[in-house]
Amino acid sequence: MGVMSCSRNTCDNIMCDTYVDGDVGYVFNECQQEFKEYLSKEGIRSKTEDEIHRSLKAFIETIKDDYLQGNEC
């Protein structure tokens, strides 16, 4: 694992080991978990790899912690 910054808007974590090709970049583990919450809360039912990638690109622009489980903001 290298010292790679998360590509997510307002995420300051630098210990990312997951890289998403395309124009997403590195994603921190907590952001990956939050992405699952994002899909659920936004009612997104992505089925194809392309749909998931588009959803992830939109998610990367959201503010960190907006979609944490139990966060009602």
C-alpha positions, 0 to 999 in steps of 0.5 A: 500500500502506498500513500495515495490520497482519496479522490473523494471531495473533502476526504483527507485520508491518504492511505488508500489502496483501492484504485478505480480506473476511468476518471475516479482514482483512489477511494478510501475504505470508509468512502467505499462503505459510504458509497453503499449507503449513498446507493441505498439512500438515493434509491440507485439500483445500478446493475451494470459496471458502467452504471456503477461507475457513473454512480461512483463518479457522482458520489466522489463529488459529494461531501464526506460523511453525508451518507454515513449510516444513521446520519439524518442530515 
